């Protein structure tokens, strides 16, 4: 699959203004948005390449927003759920961007590249989120630009350290640790199936120059494999179908370090803090598998419990084709729905979910 490298280009047709409330599971009302394409099921060889050897993939499902200017860090600090004011050059951080009601509009991986703070975001929400953030810059010395056209985003998974050592002088030794080199930034992200994973983001020309060398050692596979690995790592991603559906704790962002409860105010902060300290988190995200394919099993689909078929008990957060068949899911549900009975996709008589163990523990809710 040695196809030309694609950039994580922004979505020019997703022109929704963040100032317009989003309709449940859809585009902001009165606006249009282009969904991410449904990626074909990867071949068995592509799954095997990651688990048995090492592979890389061009992650066209992401875009990159660059925040520049003297006030970029402080501006983002007042908008996102995590601390960007003290973000150093050696680390990356997960963060969310919430509405005033504490519901997630987007999720980011954030890091510094020189004086720039970069935000990796799902491509289908990038334009709306960038526009909304820009509305609040006001007098701050900060500017948000779409850097997707100049940058490429590569995911690497499996036995990839030898291949990467030919590009970077040093490799990150811990999750969300970052190193920089002439070819861009390399960030280690959470393992999946106990396999190492890295994100490599850099100038398109620089990355393309290294591709022949990379292909000698690693197989290029579909970006759909990365979506699957993210799900198996238990790391939710906010895409357009689930905009404004979840408070951060509902998608385990507090457990994943995407929320700093000691930082100052940001949109929705009171709702997020109240949920944390009053013990009102009654919904969480779990890992599951269900029969089907991605043309019918998609983010935003509602879930129903066998004991209460009349109303939804949860929602699919992310979905990806699974190695062993069916679709692997991250699903947000009422905690009570996991105690007995069964959970089904689309309707109480729909396909039953088979729940799997997350690779991390969740706090005991009171």
C-alpha positions as CSV (number, residue, x, y, z in Angstrom):
1,X,0.0,0.0,0.0
2,X,2.8,2.4,-1.0
3,X,0.5,5.2,-2.0
4,X,1.6,8.8,-2.1
5,X,1.5,10.5,1.3
6,X,-1.6,12.6,1.9
7,X,-1.6,15.6,4.2
8,X,-4.1,15.9,7.0
9,X,-5.8,18.7,5.1
10,X,-8.6,20.7,6.7
11,X,-12.2,20.4,5.5
12,X,-13.1,23.5,3.5
13,X,-16.7,22.6,3.4
14,X,-17.1,22.3,7.2
15,X,-17.9,26.0,7.7
16,X,-20.1,25.8,10.7
17,X,-19.7,28.6,13.2
18,X,-19.0,27.5,16.7
19,X,-21.3,30.2,17.9
20,X,-24.3,28.2,16.7
21,X,-25.5,25.5,19.1
22,X,-25.0,22.0,17.7
23,X,-28.0,19.7,17.2
24,X,-27.6,16.3,19.0
25,X,-25.3,14.0,17.2
26,X,-25.1,16.3,14.1
27,X,-23.8,19.5,12.6
28,X,-24.3,22.8,14.3
29,X,-27.9,23.8,13.5
30,X,-28.4,25.7,10.3
31,X,-24.9,24.7,9.0
32,X,-23.5,21.9,7.0
33,X,-20.6,19.6,7.7
34,X,-18.8,16.9,5.7
35,X,-18.4,13.7,7.5
36,X,-15.2,11.7,7.6
37,X,-15.2,9.0,4.9
38,X,-16.1,5.5,6.0
39,X,-12.7,3.6,5.6
40,X,-12.8,0.1,4.1
41,X,-12.1,-2.8,6.4
42,X,-8.3,-3.3,6.5
43,X,-6.9,-6.7,5.3
44,X,-5.7,-9.4,7.7
45,X,-2.2,-8.6,6.6
46,X,-2.6,-4.9,7.6
47,X,-3.7,-5.9,11.1
48,X,-0.9,-8.5,11.3
49,X,1.7,-6.0,10.3
50,X,1.1,-3.9,13.4
51,X,0.8,-6.8,15.8
52,X,3.5,-9.0,14.5
53,X,6.0,-6.6,13.0
54,X,5.6,-2.8,12.6
55,X,3.7,-0.5,10.4
56,X,3.0,3.1,9.6
57,X,0.0,4.9,8.3
58,X,-0.8,8.4,6.8
59,X,-3.5,9.7,9.2
60,X,-5.7,11.7,6.9
61,X,-8.5,11.7,9.4
62,X,-6.7,14.5,11.4
63,X,-6.1,18.2,10.9
64,X,-3.7,20.5,12.7
65,X,-4.4,24.0,14.1
66,X,-1.4,26.2,14.9
67,X,-1.8,28.8,17.6
68,X,0.8,31.6,17.3
69,X,1.5,34.9,19.0
70,X,2.7,36.1,22.4
71,X,-0.6,35.3,24.1
72,X,-1.3,31.9,22.4
73,X,-0.6,29.8,25.5
74,X,-2.6,32.0,27.8
75,X,-5.5,32.2,25.4
76,X,-5.8,28.5,24.9
77,X,-5.3,28.0,28.7
78,X,-8.6,30.0,29.1
79,X,-10.4,27.9,26.5
80,X,-9.3,24.2,26.9
81,X,-9.8,21.7,29.7
82,X,-6.0,21.2,30.2
83,X,-3.1,23.5,31.1
84,X,-1.4,25.0,28.1
85,X,0.2,27.9,30.0
86,X,2.8,25.5,31.4
87,X,3.0,23.1,28.4
88,X,6.7,22.5,27.9
89,X,8.7,21.4,24.9
90,X,9.2,17.8,26.0
91,X,5.6,16.8,26.5
92,X,2.2,16.6,24.8
93,X,-1.2,16.8,26.5
94,X,-4.7,15.7,25.7
95,X,-7.3,18.4,26.1
96,X,-11.0,19.0,25.4
97,X,-12.9,22.1,24.2
98,X,-16.3,22.5,25.8
99,X,-19.5,24.5,25.2
100,X,-20.8,26.7,28.1
101,X,-22.8,23.7,29.2
102,X,-19.6,21.6,29.6
103,X,-20.3,19.4,26.6
104,X,-17.3,18.6,24.4
105,X,-17.0,20.3,21.0
106,X,-13.7,18.8,20.2
107,X,-10.7,16.8,21.6
108,X,-7.1,17.7,20.9
109,X,-3.6,16.5,21.4
110,X,-1.6,19.6,22.2
111,X,2.2,20.3,22.1
112,X,4.7,23.0,21.5
113,X,6.7,23.3,18.2
114,X,9.0,26.2,18.9
115,X,6.9,29.2,19.8
116,X,3.8,27.6,18.2
117,X,1.2,25.5,20.1
118,X,-0.2,22.8,17.8
119,X,-3.6,21.2,18.2
120,X,-4.2,17.8,16.5
121,X,-8.0,17.4,15.9
122,X,-10.4,15.3,14.0
123,X,-10.6,16.8,10.5
124,X,-14.4,16.9,10.4
125,X,-14.7,19.3,13.3
126,X,-11.6,21.4,12.7
127,X,-13.1,24.2,10.7
128,X,-16.0,24.8,13.1
129,X,-13.7,24.6,16.2
130,X,-11.1,26.9,14.7
131,X,-13.7,29.4,13.8
132,X,-15.3,29.3,17.2
133,X,-11.9,29.7,19.0
134,X,-11.0,32.6,16.8
135,X,-14.1,34.4,17.8
136,X,-12.9,34.7,21.3
137,X,-9.3,35.9,20.6
138,X,-10.5,39.5,20.9
139,X,-7.5,41.6,22.0
140,X,-5.2,38.7,22.8
141,X,-2.0,38.5,20.7
142,X,-2.9,35.1,19.3
143,X,-3.8,33.8,15.9
144,X,-5.2,30.4,14.9
145,X,-4.3,29.0,11.4
146,X,-5.0,25.8,9.6
147,X,-1.5,24.2,9.3
148,X,-2.9,20.9,7.8
149,X,-1.8,21.7,4.2
150,X,1.9,22.1,5.2
151,X,2.1,19.2,7.6
152,X,1.7,15.4,7.4
153,X,0.6,13.3,10.2
154,X,2.0,9.7,10.4
155,X,1.0,7.0,12.9
156,X,3.5,4.2,13.7
157,X,2.7,1.1,15.7
158,X,4.4,-2.1,16.7
159,X,8.2,-2.8,16.4
160,X,9.0,0.6,14.9
161,X,11.9,1.9,17.0
162,X,14.7,0.8,14.7
163,X,13.0,2.4,11.8
164,X,12.4,5.6,13.7
165,X,16.0,5.7,15.0
166,X,17.0,6.4,11.4
167,X,15.0,9.6,11.5
168,X,15.2,10.9,15.1
169,X,18.4,11.0,17.2
170,X,16.3,10.1,20.3
171,X,13.0,8.4,20.8
172,X,10.3,9.4,23.5
173,X,10.5,7.0,26.4
174,X,7.1,7.6,28.0
175,X,3.5,8.2,27.0
176,X,3.0,11.8,25.7
177,X,6.7,12.5,25.8
178,X,7.8,14.4,22.7
179,X,11.1,14.8,20.9
180,X,11.9,17.2,18.0
181,X,14.1,16.7,15.0
182,X,14.8,18.1,11.6
183,X,11.8,16.1,10.3
184,X,9.3,17.3,12.8
185,X,8.0,16.1,16.2
186,X,7.7,12.6,17.4
187,X,5.2,11.9,20.2
188,X,4.6,8.6,22.0
189,X,0.9,7.9,22.5
190,X,-0.7,5.1,24.6
191,X,0.1,1.6,23.7
192,X,-2.5,-0.8,22.2
193,X,-2.1,-4.6,22.6
194,X,1.1,-3.8,24.4
195,X,2.5,-2.5,21.1
196,X,4.3,0.9,21.0
197,X,2.6,3.7,19.2
198,X,4.0,7.1,18.0
199,X,2.7,10.1,16.1
200,X,5.1,11.8,13.8
201,X,4.0,15.3,12.7
202,X,6.2,17.4,10.5
203,X,6.6,19.3,7.2
204,X,5.2,17.3,4.4
205,X,8.3,17.6,2.2
206,X,10.5,16.4,5.1
207,X,8.4,13.4,5.9
208,X,8.1,12.4,2.2
209,X,11.8,12.5,1.9
210,X,12.1,9.8,4.6
211,X,9.3,7.6,3.3
212,X,11.5,5.4,1.0
213,X,13.8,4.6,4.0
214,X,10.7,3.9,6.2
215,X,9.2,1.6,3.6
216,X,12.3,-0.6,3.6
217,X,11.5,-1.5,7.2
218,X,7.8,-1.1,7.8
219,X,4.6,-1.9,5.9
220,X,2.2,1.0,5.1
221,X,-1.3,0.2,6.2
222,X,-4.7,1.9,6.2
223,X,-5.4,4.8,8.6
224,X,-8.4,2.7,9.7
225,X,-5.9,0.5,11.6
226,X,-5.0,3.6,13.7
227,X,-8.7,4.2,14.5
228,X,-8.9,0.7,15.8
229,X,-5.7,1.0,17.8
230,X,-7.0,4.2,19.4
231,X,-10.2,2.4,20.4
232,X,-8.3,-0.5,21.9
233,X,-6.1,2.0,23.8
234,X,-9.4,3.3,25.3
235,X,-8.8,6.9,24.0
236,X,-12.0,8.5,22.7
237,X,-11.9,11.1,20.0
238,X,-14.6,13.7,19.4
239,X,-15.8,13.6,15.8
240,X,-18.7,15.5,14.2
241,X,-21.5,13.0,15.0
242,X,-20.9,13.3,18.8
243,X,-20.3,17.0,19.1
244,X,-21.9,18.4,22.3
245,X,-22.9,14.9,23.5
246,X,-20.6,14.4,26.4
247,X,-19.2,16.1,29.5
248,X,-15.4,15.2,29.6
249,X,-15.8,12.6,32.4
250,X,-18.4,10.7,30.3
251,X,-15.6,9.8,27.9
252,X,-13.0,9.2,30.7
253,X,-11.0,12.4,30.0
254,X,-10.5,12.9,33.7
255,X,-8.8,9.4,33.9
256,X,-6.8,10.0,30.7
257,X,-5.3,13.3,32.0
258,X,-7.2,15.6,29.6
259,X,-8.7,17.7,32.4
260,X,-6.8,19.8,34.9
261,X,-9.0,20.5,37.8
262,X,-6.6,23.0,39.3
263,X,-6.4,25.4,36.4
264,X,-8.5,28.5,35.9
265,X,-11.8,29.0,34.2
266,X,-12.6,27.8,30.7
267,X,-16.0,27.4,29.0
268,X,-18.1,24.8,30.8
269,X,-15.6,24.6,33.7
270,X,-18.3,24.9,36.4
271,X,-20.3,22.0,35.0
272,X,-17.1,19.8,34.7
273,X,-16.0,20.6,38.2
274,X,-19.4,20.1,39.7
275,X,-19.6,16.7,38.1
276,X,-16.3,15.7,39.5
277,X,-16.7,16.8,43.0
278,X,-20.3,16.1,43.7
279,X,-20.1,12.5,42.5
280,X,-22.6,12.9,39.8
281,X,-20.7,10.9,37.1
282,X,-23.3,8.2,36.4
283,X,-22.1,7.6,32.8
284,X,-18.7,6.3,31.5
285,X,-17.1,5.1,28.4
286,X,-16.4,1.3,27.9
287,X,-14.8,-0.9,25.2
288,X,-17.0,-3.2,23.3
289,X,-17.4,-5.3,20.1
290,X,-20.5,-5.7,18.0
291,X,-21.4,-7.6,14.9
292,X,-21.6,-5.6,11.7
293,X,-19.6,-3.2,9.5
294,X,-18.9,0.5,9.5
295,X,-21.7,1.3,7.0
296,X,-24.2,0.5,9.7
297,X,-22.2,0.8,13.0
298,X,-21.2,4.4,13.4
299,X,-20.4,7.1,16.0
300,X,-23.5,8.8,17.3
301,X,-25.6,5.6,17.1
302,X,-27.8,5.1,20.2
303,X,-27.7,2.1,22.5
304,X,-30.6,0.4,24.3
305,X,-30.8,-1.8,27.3
306,X,-32.7,-5.0,27.3
307,X,-34.6,-4.0,30.5
308,X,-35.6,-0.6,29.3
309,X,-36.2,-0.7,25.5
310,X,-38.1,2.6,25.4
311,X,-35.2,5.0,25.9
312,X,-31.5,5.1,25.0
313,X,-29.0,4.1,27.6
314,X,-26.0,5.3,25.8
315,X,-24.2,6.2,22.5
316,X,-21.4,5.0,20.3
317,X,-18.4,7.4,20.7
318,X,-16.0,5.8,18.2
319,X,-16.2,2.8,15.9
320,X,-13.6,0.9,13.9
321,X,-13.3,-2.4,12.0
322,X,-12.0,-5.0,14.3
323,X,-9.2,-7.6,13.5
324,X,-11.3,-10.6,14.6
325,X,-14.5,-9.4,12.9
326,X,-17.3,-7.0,13.6
327,X,-16.7,-3.5,14.9
328,X,-14.8,-2.5,18.0
329,X,-16.4,0.4,19.8
330,X,-16.0,3.0,22.5
331,X,-19.4,3.5,24.0
332,X,-20.7,5.9,26.6
333,X,-23.4,4.4,28.7
334,X,-25.2,4.7,32.0
335,X,-23.1,2.8,34.6
336,X,-26.3,1.0,35.7
337,X,-26.7,-0.4,32.3
338,X,-23.6,-2.5,32.7
339,X,-24.7,-4.2,35.9
340,X,-27.2,-6.6,34.4
341,X,-29.1,-7.4,31.2
342,X,-27.6,-6.6,27.8
343,X,-26.9,-3.5,25.7
344,X,-27.9,-3.4,22.1
345,X,-27.1,-1.2,19.0
346,X,-29.9,0.9,17.5
347,X,-32.8,-0.8,19.3
348,X,-33.5,-3.2,22.1
349,X,-33.7,-6.0,19.5
350,X,-30.5,-4.8,17.7
351,X,-27.1,-6.6,17.8
352,X,-25.9,-7.2,21.3
353,X,-22.7,-5.6,22.5
354,X,-19.9,-7.8,23.9
355,X,-18.0,-5.7,26.5
356,X,-14.2,-5.9,26.7
357,X,-11.8,-4.8,29.4
358,X,-10.3,-1.3,29.0
359,X,-6.5,-1.1,29.3
360,X,-6.9,1.2,32.3
361,X,-9.1,1.4,35.4
362,X,-12.0,3.7,36.1
363,X,-12.7,5.3,39.5
364,X,-15.4,3.8,41.6
365,X,-18.4,6.1,41.4
366,X,-20.4,7.0,44.5
